[in-house]
Structure formats: C-alpha cells, structure tokens
Amino acid sequence: MAFLEIKGVWKGYPSRDGWVPVLRDVNLSMERGEFLAVVGFTGSGKTTLVSLLAGLIRPDRGTIRLGGREITSPGPDRGVVFQNYSLLPWLTVEENVALAVDQTFPCWPEEVKRKHVDRNVALVRLNAARGKRPGELSGGMRQRVAVARALALDPEMLLLDEPLSALDALTRSRLQDELEQIWEKDRKTVVLITNDVEEGVLLADRIVPLTAGPEATLGPSISIDLPRPRDRKALGRHPRFKEVRAELIEFLLRSRRQALETQSAARIVR
C-alpha cells in the first residue's frame, strides 16, 4: 500500500452562477520518503489540492489516505508551509517555533522541548536571528521560520504550497538549495506545489503536471532520475533536465489551449 493515496477526488465551490468545478477525478499515490512536485498554472487548483491534503477542506467525491488513515481534518502528521508565512508577528523566531512544539507535544519535558526547538531553528540556519520578530526579518528568513515551525511538528508529510514564489530570484535559489539539504537529512515525505517547472525538476524525485482549470486534473507523472545533490548550473546543461522541462512545458501549454478552446465553445453554445 502506498503511503499517500488520492482516489477519484473531485472538488468545487459555489458561486453566483452555480457550482464551479476546480479539481476533477484526481488520482495519485506516493511512497514514504518521496519528494513529489505538482506543477501548474496560477488558478489551476494547486492550493485547493494542498488544502485537501492538509485536511483544511473535504473533497466532494473521492478519498485521501495517509498511512492507511483517511484525511478528514488538519493534524500534526502534516506540516504545511504557505506562501504568506503565517507567522505570529508578536513572537520571536524561537517563540513561533516553540508555540508549535508546545501545542503538538504538550507532555514533553521542557528541556526536551527546548532542544527540539533549538534543533529545528539551527536546521534552517537562524540561530543568529532566534530573538528577532518577523517584522525584523527578510522574506527569505521568514520563510525559513515557517519551514522550521512545520518541521518542529515532526510530521509524516510536509506540504509546501508555493513557499518561494514571493521571493526574489537570488533568495529563491538559495532556499531551494536549503530545502534539498533539509530533505536529504530527514527524508520526510514532501509534496511541493509550484508554478515553476525548473524548481520542480531541481528538487523532486517525481513531478506531476496539473492541467489548466477549470476541472483540472493530474497528468502523467515523470520520474526525475537525476543524481543528488543537484547542482543547478550543471543541471541546466544535462540532457535529461532539458527533456523533462520541455515535456512538462509542452503538456501545460497544450492543456491551457484545450481549456481555452473548451471555454470558447461553451460561450458560443450559450
């Protein structure tokens, strides 16, 4: 049995014009310790997918199971890192991480909690900033705090919802490298949601495109059989990297053309 199983999932939302379908017949399986990237256009339903995995919303049809248990609500077995950081602005770096530890492991001795917080702050290289509040940090540092907080839950799966998309190119590339290093140390099961094809190929073991919406669904998965650790400069010249990138871009562009043609035909019929 796969560690994560998504079977026949559909999800939509009500609107003034009726029911708007977002995801259609989504099926996916993942093994424990795998790093998977889901790549798609903005507005295709990527955040809806990660919200389903996080248990923040329920599917209209279908099931999602993690470790054999159906996901019906949020839980500490899934750590989530969002694009907007979601940090408490009045707490320091250390306090933001410690709050997550206190809520998840209330019975741990204080010394054990402190060491756990220290380990995760150090893991994202924020020891020097542990006493600062989010307003005193750069965007990249805030995102590191969010990653440390999620890892401090000791989750079975880490969900990354476009965590680097708001950052400048240099900071983004640095954090991409750090994410790979962190994953190599703990080998958590990771689902990365991204609109950046190259980011997905750089970080993931496997990448799955999401078709353009509405009624988006997952396309065929592609194994990223490139050696780790991955050097971005060398990777850009690797034939397999170019092949995968071209295949993904072609799939995504084709799906968008098909979606636009379908919408145009529907308007003509109306």
C-alpha beads as a LAMMPS data file, in Angstrom:
LAMMPS data file: protein, C-alpha beads

270 atoms
269 bonds

1 atom types
1 bond types

-500.0 500.0 xlo xhi
-500.0 500.0 ylo yhi
-500.0 500.0 zlo zhi

Masses

1 110.0

Atoms # bond

1 1 1 0.000 0.000 0.000
2 1 1 1.264 3.468 -0.916
3 1 1 1.918 5.931 1.897
4 1 1 -0.318 8.622 0.342
5 1 1 -3.306 7.623 -1.774
6 1 1 -5.640 10.036 -3.534
7 1 1 -8.509 8.242 -5.261
8 1 1 -11.125 9.830 -7.508
9 1 1 -11.107 13.232 -5.790
10 1 1 -13.378 15.992 -7.050
11 1 1 -13.715 19.458 -5.549
12 1 1 -15.690 22.556 -6.479
13 1 1 -17.034 25.746 -4.919
14 1 1 -20.391 27.537 -5.049
15 1 1 -20.660 30.797 -6.986
16 1 1 -23.310 33.205 -8.236
17 1 1 -23.549 31.156 -11.435
18 1 1 -23.912 27.849 -9.636
19 1 1 -21.222 25.303 -8.861
20 1 1 -17.672 25.933 -10.089
21 1 1 -15.653 22.719 -10.518
22 1 1 -11.970 23.118 -9.614
23 1 1 -10.496 19.610 -9.476
24 1 1 -11.771 16.590 -11.398
25 1 1 -11.024 12.904 -10.794
26 1 1 -7.622 13.419 -9.181
27 1 1 -5.666 10.215 -8.550
28 1 1 -2.185 9.979 -7.057
29 1 1 -0.053 7.662 -4.946
30 1 1 3.233 8.352 -3.161
31 1 1 5.741 6.267 -1.258
32 1 1 7.092 7.233 2.156
33 1 1 10.145 9.495 1.899
34 1 1 9.394 10.571 -1.680
35 1 1 9.746 14.203 -2.791
36 1 1 6.933 14.977 -5.237
37 1 1 6.321 18.241 -7.096
38 1 1 2.961 19.256 -8.553
39 1 1 3.379 21.988 -11.154
40 1 1 0.655 24.034 -12.804
41 1 1 -0.585 27.464 -13.831
42 1 1 -1.846 30.018 -11.321
43 1 1 -5.538 29.416 -10.737
44 1 1 -5.469 25.764 -11.791
45 1 1 -6.353 24.402 -8.343
46 1 1 -2.936 23.796 -6.778
47 1 1 -3.828 25.465 -3.466
48 1 1 -7.137 23.581 -3.397
49 1 1 -5.166 20.354 -3.757
50 1 1 -2.788 21.176 -0.899
51 1 1 -5.745 22.293 1.264
52 1 1 -7.331 18.890 0.681
53 1 1 -4.109 17.142 1.675
54 1 1 -3.840 19.333 4.769
55 1 1 -7.418 18.467 5.754
56 1 1 -8.488 22.124 5.678
57 1 1 -11.287 21.241 3.245
58 1 1 -13.013 17.974 2.325
59 1 1 -13.408 16.533 -1.187
60 1 1 -16.869 16.463 -2.742
61 1 1 -16.123 12.973 -4.012
62 1 1 -13.289 10.518 -3.515
63 1 1 -10.895 9.801 -0.642
64 1 1 -7.433 10.808 0.535
65 1 1 -5.499 8.445 2.810
66 1 1 -2.176 8.916 4.555
67 1 1 -0.587 5.829 6.059
68 1 1 -3.872 3.989 5.574
69 1 1 -5.905 6.600 7.521
70 1 1 -8.410 8.826 5.732
71 1 1 -7.651 12.542 5.957
72 1 1 -10.731 14.301 7.330
73 1 1 -9.226 17.247 9.236
74 1 1 -5.905 19.004 9.911
75 1 1 -3.376 17.141 12.045
76 1 1 0.245 17.258 13.235
77 1 1 1.095 14.380 10.892
78 1 1 1.070 17.032 8.114
79 1 1 3.223 20.151 8.333
80 1 1 2.173 22.955 5.977
81 1 1 4.282 25.859 4.701
82 1 1 2.261 28.533 2.907
83 1 1 3.405 31.296 0.588
84 1 1 2.457 34.048 3.078
85 1 1 4.495 32.659 6.033
86 1 1 1.565 32.788 8.551
87 1 1 3.833 33.718 11.469
88 1 1 2.645 35.413 14.662
89 1 1 4.171 38.907 14.401
90 1 1 4.465 39.497 18.162
91 1 1 6.534 36.338 18.728
92 1 1 10.242 35.864 18.034
93 1 1 11.670 33.213 15.705
94 1 1 12.244 30.913 18.671
95 1 1 8.790 31.589 20.133
96 1 1 6.987 30.908 16.836
97 1 1 8.659 27.506 16.613
98 1 1 8.231 26.809 20.349
99 1 1 4.491 27.512 20.144
100 1 1 4.085 24.759 17.550
101 1 1 6.093 22.377 19.729
102 1 1 4.062 23.221 22.860
103 1 1 0.774 22.589 21.059
104 1 1 1.895 19.359 19.413
105 1 1 3.897 17.820 22.266
106 1 1 2.384 19.251 25.485
107 1 1 3.578 16.314 27.603
108 1 1 7.238 16.603 26.686
109 1 1 9.591 17.851 29.433
110 1 1 10.605 21.485 28.980
111 1 1 14.241 20.552 28.372
112 1 1 13.260 18.162 25.578
113 1 1 11.063 20.838 24.004
114 1 1 13.868 23.375 24.149
115 1 1 16.338 21.039 22.453
116 1 1 13.763 20.217 19.767
117 1 1 13.215 23.913 19.078
118 1 1 16.978 24.524 19.014
119 1 1 17.489 21.696 16.516
120 1 1 14.885 22.998 14.085
121 1 1 15.979 26.636 14.314
122 1 1 19.545 25.509 13.627
123 1 1 18.374 23.318 10.741
124 1 1 17.228 26.400 8.824
125 1 1 20.312 28.403 9.878
126 1 1 18.508 31.003 12.004
127 1 1 20.419 30.769 15.289
128 1 1 21.657 34.332 14.953
129 1 1 18.103 35.634 14.448
130 1 1 16.267 33.482 17.005
131 1 1 15.398 36.524 19.170
132 1 1 14.015 38.632 16.302
133 1 1 10.348 39.099 15.397
134 1 1 9.028 38.541 11.838
135 1 1 8.957 42.279 11.124
136 1 1 12.719 42.387 11.632
137 1 1 13.388 39.579 9.143
138 1 1 13.730 39.425 5.363
139 1 1 11.195 37.470 3.326
140 1 1 13.597 34.580 2.940
141 1 1 14.244 34.427 6.678
142 1 1 10.513 34.479 7.443
143 1 1 10.028 31.556 5.105
144 1 1 12.797 29.678 6.901
145 1 1 10.927 30.220 10.183
146 1 1 7.796 28.778 8.574
147 1 1 9.781 25.727 7.444
148 1 1 11.314 25.299 10.924
149 1 1 7.876 25.531 12.528
150 1 1 6.461 22.901 10.178
151 1 1 9.430 20.564 10.737
152 1 1 9.145 21.020 14.512
153 1 1 5.819 19.173 14.381
154 1 1 7.840 16.131 13.284
155 1 1 5.203 15.489 10.602
156 1 1 4.918 12.386 8.494
157 1 1 4.423 14.581 5.432
158 1 1 5.494 18.140 4.598
159 1 1 3.218 20.194 2.336
160 1 1 4.839 23.165 0.616
161 1 1 2.320 25.487 -1.051
162 1 1 4.389 27.667 -3.407
163 1 1 6.586 28.641 -0.444
164 1 1 9.184 30.505 -2.509
165 1 1 7.103 32.213 -5.183
166 1 1 7.029 35.642 -3.455
167 1 1 10.811 35.812 -3.065
168 1 1 13.368 37.459 -5.321
169 1 1 15.304 35.174 -7.667
170 1 1 18.523 35.064 -5.636
171 1 1 16.783 34.336 -2.320
172 1 1 14.594 31.767 -4.023
173 1 1 17.548 29.865 -5.459
174 1 1 19.293 29.846 -2.068
175 1 1 16.207 28.491 -0.298
176 1 1 15.718 25.863 -2.996
177 1 1 19.197 24.558 -2.174
178 1 1 18.418 24.651 1.554
179 1 1 15.156 22.752 1.072
180 1 1 17.006 19.993 -0.749
181 1 1 19.622 19.818 2.023
182 1 1 16.943 19.671 4.732
183 1 1 15.094 16.924 2.857
184 1 1 18.309 14.931 2.461
185 1 1 18.838 14.972 6.242
186 1 1 15.383 13.802 7.354
187 1 1 13.858 12.307 4.181
188 1 1 10.358 13.475 5.039
189 1 1 7.643 12.753 2.529
190 1 1 7.233 16.074 0.691
191 1 1 4.605 17.466 -1.671
192 1 1 5.775 20.705 -3.284
193 1 1 3.163 22.818 -5.058
194 1 1 4.793 25.170 -7.546
195 1 1 4.241 27.117 -10.759
196 1 1 7.966 26.909 -11.568
197 1 1 8.826 23.917 -13.757
198 1 1 12.570 24.234 -13.174
199 1 1 12.082 24.387 -9.387
200 1 1 10.114 21.145 -9.502
201 1 1 12.739 19.381 -11.613
202 1 1 15.537 20.676 -9.389
203 1 1 14.027 19.451 -6.114
204 1 1 11.750 16.497 -6.748
205 1 1 12.091 12.745 -7.267
206 1 1 8.950 12.889 -9.373
207 1 1 6.928 15.687 -10.905
208 1 1 3.259 15.703 -11.901
209 1 1 1.662 18.448 -14.034
210 1 1 -1.792 19.781 -13.177
211 1 1 -3.887 20.675 -16.199
212 1 1 -5.298 24.165 -16.650
213 1 1 -8.637 24.763 -14.951
214 1 1 -11.498 24.642 -14.603
215 1 1 -11.888 20.940 -13.751
216 1 1 -8.143 20.476 -13.502
217 1 1 -6.716 17.002 -13.099
218 1 1 -3.268 15.488 -12.778
219 1 1 -1.353 14.493 -15.877
220 1 1 1.193 11.670 -16.201
221 1 1 3.972 11.708 -13.609
222 1 1 7.602 11.989 -14.697
223 1 1 10.473 10.489 -12.709
224 1 1 13.387 12.879 -12.212
225 1 1 16.175 10.332 -12.473
226 1 1 18.990 12.818 -11.937
227 1 1 21.730 12.314 -9.330
228 1 1 21.697 14.160 -5.999
229 1 1 22.887 16.549 -4.726
230 1 1 21.888 18.580 -7.768
231 1 1 23.984 21.479 -8.927
232 1 1 21.743 23.978 -10.689
233 1 1 24.461 25.118 -13.113
234 1 1 25.362 21.587 -14.178
235 1 1 21.696 20.595 -14.194
236 1 1 20.846 23.250 -16.760
237 1 1 23.171 21.537 -19.245
238 1 1 22.017 17.988 -18.512
239 1 1 20.099 16.378 -21.427
240 1 1 17.568 14.742 -19.087
241 1 1 16.810 18.065 -17.402
242 1 1 16.136 19.677 -20.784
243 1 1 13.997 16.731 -21.854
244 1 1 11.813 16.770 -18.731
245 1 1 11.441 20.556 -18.775
246 1 1 10.385 20.543 -22.433
247 1 1 7.901 17.701 -21.849
248 1 1 6.283 19.473 -18.892
249 1 1 6.056 22.848 -20.606
250 1 1 4.520 21.282 -23.707
251 1 1 1.948 19.410 -21.597
252 1 1 0.993 22.537 -19.646
253 1 1 0.697 24.736 -22.732
254 1 1 -1.362 22.103 -24.520
255 1 1 -3.711 21.779 -21.551
256 1 1 -4.188 25.548 -21.439
257 1 1 -5.001 25.666 -25.158
258 1 1 -7.552 22.906 -24.678
259 1 1 -9.095 24.693 -21.683
260 1 1 -9.407 27.949 -23.641
261 1 1 -10.977 26.128 -26.605
262 1 1 -13.470 24.429 -24.292
263 1 1 -14.428 27.726 -22.640
264 1 1 -14.781 29.426 -26.025
265 1 1 -17.038 26.645 -27.311
266 1 1 -19.176 26.849 -24.166
267 1 1 -19.666 30.617 -24.625
268 1 1 -20.754 30.077 -28.245
269 1 1 -23.309 27.456 -27.174
270 1 1 -24.754 29.837 -24.558

Bonds

1 1 1 2
2 1 2 3
3 1 3 4
4 1 4 5
5 1 5 6
6 1 6 7
7 1 7 8
8 1 8 9
9 1 9 10
10 1 10 11
11 1 11 12
12 1 12 13
13 1 13 14
14 1 14 15
15 1 15 16
16 1 16 17
17 1 17 18
18 1 18 19
19 1 19 20
20 1 20 21
21 1 21 22
22 1 22 23
23 1 23 24
24 1 24 25
25 1 25 26
26 1 26 27
27 1 27 28
28 1 28 29
29 1 29 30
30 1 30 31
31 1 31 32
32 1 32 33
33 1 33 34
34 1 34 35
35 1 35 36
36 1 36 37
37 1 37 38
38 1 38 39
39 1 39 40
40 1 40 41
41 1 41 42
42 1 42 43
43 1 43 44
44 1 44 45
45 1 45 46
46 1 46 47
47 1 47 48
48 1 48 49
49 1 49 50
50 1 50 51
51 1 51 52
52 1 52 53
53 1 53 54
54 1 54 55
55 1 55 56
56 1 56 57
57 1 57 58
58 1 58 59
59 1 59 60
60 1 60 61
61 1 61 62
62 1 62 63
63 1 63 64
64 1 64 65
65 1 65 66
66 1 66 67
67 1 67 68
68 1 68 69
69 1 69 70
70 1 70 71
71 1 71 72
72 1 72 73
73 1 73 74
74 1 74 75
75 1 75 76
76 1 76 77
77 1 77 78
78 1 78 79
79 1 79 80
80 1 80 81
81 1 81 82
82 1 82 83
83 1 83 84
84 1 84 85
85 1 85 86
86 1 86 87
87 1 87 88
88 1 88 89
89 1 89 90
90 1 90 91
91 1 91 92
92 1 92 93
93 1 93 94
94 1 94 95
95 1 95 96
96 1 96 97
97 1 97 98
98 1 98 99
99 1 99 100
100 1 100 101
101 1 101 102
102 1 102 103
103 1 103 104
104 1 104 105
105 1 105 106
106 1 106 107
107 1 107 108
108 1 108 109
109 1 109 110
110 1 110 111
111 1 111 112
112 1 112 113
113 1 113 114
114 1 114 115
115 1 115 116
116 1 116 117
117 1 117 118
118 1 118 119
119 1 119 120
120 1 120 121
121 1 121 122
122 1 122 123
123 1 123 124
124 1 124 125
125 1 125 126
126 1 126 127
127 1 127 128
128 1 128 129
129 1 129 130
130 1 130 131
131 1 131 132
132 1 132 133
133 1 133 134
134 1 134 135
135 1 135 136
136 1 136 137
137 1 137 138
138 1 138 139
139 1 139 140
140 1 140 141
141 1 141 142
142 1 142 143
143 1 143 144
144 1 144 145
145 1 145 146
146 1 146 147
147 1 147 148
148 1 148 149
149 1 149 150
150 1 150 151
151 1 151 152
152 1 152 153
153 1 153 154
154 1 154 155
155 1 155 156
156 1 156 157
157 1 157 158
158 1 158 159
159 1 159 160
160 1 160 161
161 1 161 162
162 1 162 163
163 1 163 164
164 1 164 165
165 1 165 166
166 1 166 167
167 1 167 168
168 1 168 169
169 1 169 170
170 1 170 171
171 1 171 172
172 1 172 173
173 1 173 174
174 1 174 175
175 1 175 176
176 1 176 177
177 1 177 178
178 1 178 179
179 1 179 180
180 1 180 181
181 1 181 182
182 1 182 183
183 1 183 184
184 1 184 185
185 1 185 186
186 1 186 187
187 1 187 188
188 1 188 189
189 1 189 190
190 1 190 191
191 1 191 192
192 1 192 193
193 1 193 194
194 1 194 195
195 1 195 196
196 1 196 197
197 1 197 198
198 1 198 199
199 1 199 200
200 1 200 201
201 1 201 202
202 1 202 203
203 1 203 204
204 1 204 205
205 1 205 206
206 1 206 207
207 1 207 208
208 1 208 209
209 1 209 210
210 1 210 211
211 1 211 212
212 1 212 213
213 1 213 214
214 1 214 215
215 1 215 216
216 1 216 217
217 1 217 218
218 1 218 219
219 1 219 220
220 1 220 221
221 1 221 222
222 1 222 223
223 1 223 224
224 1 224 225
225 1 225 226
226 1 226 227
227 1 227 228
228 1 228 229
229 1 229 230
230 1 230 231
231 1 231 232
232 1 232 233
233 1 233 234
234 1 234 235
235 1 235 236
236 1 236 237
237 1 237 238
238 1 238 239
239 1 239 240
240 1 240 241
241 1 241 242
242 1 242 243
243 1 243 244
244 1 244 245
245 1 245 246
246 1 246 247
247 1 247 248
248 1 248 249
249 1 249 250
250 1 250 251
251 1 251 252
252 1 252 253
253 1 253 254
254 1 254 255
255 1 255 256
256 1 256 257
257 1 257 258
258 1 258 259
259 1 259 260
260 1 260 261
261 1 261 262
262 1 262 263
263 1 263 264
264 1 264 265
265 1 265 266
266 1 266 267
267 1 267 268
268 1 268 269
269 1 269 270
